[in-house]
Amino acid sequence: MLLSAGEEIGLATVYRVLSQFESAGLVTRHNFEEGRSVFERSSARHHDHMVCIESGTVVEFVNDEIEKLQRAVAAEHGYEIVDHNLVLFVRPIKD
């Protein structure tokens, strides 16, 4: 948006501000691929991600059954989940 408005801004400035937003809890950084960070607004509701290995598209999803199953697996091993991050690497189904 800044570039289309004729404003000049360096990439280093963008990442510096994103890091400040991350420190303030405004955004969350994800490293889905090696050497590439994706930032999203911080959310109060937990969600997981699917990353398309062909296009790089990131899809957020919530699935209560997956969450329940993860808690059950942790409990079977004598643990409770404190936090977690689930990323599914996917590709389109080809007919």
Secondary structure in CASP SS format (residue, H / E / C, confidence):
PFRMAT SS
TARGET T0000
AUTHOR 0000-0000-0000
METHOD secondary structure of the structure
MODEL  1
M C 1.00
L C 1.00
L C 1.00
S C 1.00
A C 1.00
G C 1.00
E C 1.00
E C 1.00
I C 1.00
G C 1.00
L H 1.00
A H 1.00
T H 1.00
V H 1.00
Y H 1.00
R H 1.00
V H 1.00
L H 1.00
S H 1.00
Q H 1.00
F H 1.00
E H 1.00
S H 1.00
A C 1.00
G C 1.00
L C 1.00
V E 1.00
T E 1.00
R E 1.00
H E 1.00
N E 1.00
F E 1.00
E E 1.00
E C 1.00
G C 1.00
R E 1.00
S E 1.00
V E 1.00
F E 1.00
E E 1.00
R E 1.00
S C 1.00
S C 1.00
A C 1.00
R C 1.00
H C 1.00
H C 1.00
D E 1.00
H E 1.00
M E 1.00
V E 1.00
C E 1.00
I C 1.00
E C 1.00
S C 1.00
G C 1.00
T C 1.00
V E 1.00
V E 1.00
E E 1.00
F E 1.00
V C 1.00
N C 1.00
D H 1.00
E H 1.00
I H 1.00
E H 1.00
K H 1.00
L H 1.00
Q H 1.00
R H 1.00
A H 1.00
V H 1.00
A H 1.00
A H 1.00
E H 1.00
H C 1.00
G C 1.00
Y C 1.00
E C 1.00
I C 1.00
V C 1.00
D C 1.00
H C 1.00
N C 1.00
L C 1.00
V E 1.00
L E 1.00
F E 1.00
V E 1.00
R C 1.00
P C 1.00
I C 1.00
K C 1.00
D C 1.00
END
